[in-house]
């Protein structure tokens, strides 16, 4: 599939859904992670799954520090903005 001509002039407003275009550094790191740790963290007890789980927990701690959260265990990850908002709304009701 070819990319349409003039695509570099597009202002993409659906950023929460897909984050397009990804910065090259982010894309490179994502590909590296998929190559090295393409597992489901927290779903099993084999070594690579445990490594993946540790990476997720490390990210959780770093984000909690960044946002000034006292307890990293209270930070939740969601698949997308809709899921995050629905979880928040349902938790408040």
Steps between C-alpha positions, in 0.01 A plus 500: 500500500640837403480804720289768333686795355498806725463296822777703664264799495231322703420631847397187687241570773430141609818481703349329807400199292822411321765766560580550134765568400716352771832674561783286355649450849172363634446269204856370526462428872161331448642273230796416724264409785286279276812321375645440847194474724200412283319335791193554714634630831332367811334206322747229589808417703761432236811718493413727207150563634648599836742737324205653315313542828801671655516741205134590551551553874807714432298715260224528762748623765659751261162640397386520863816697584451726199140581599576523872287198595572356842410139414599359158257210548213746458612588146297306243576440136220494244486397134373837385345827614145362478579208730679729746212748510239226534693342787531835673132585455383157615729520801350834602136396459 
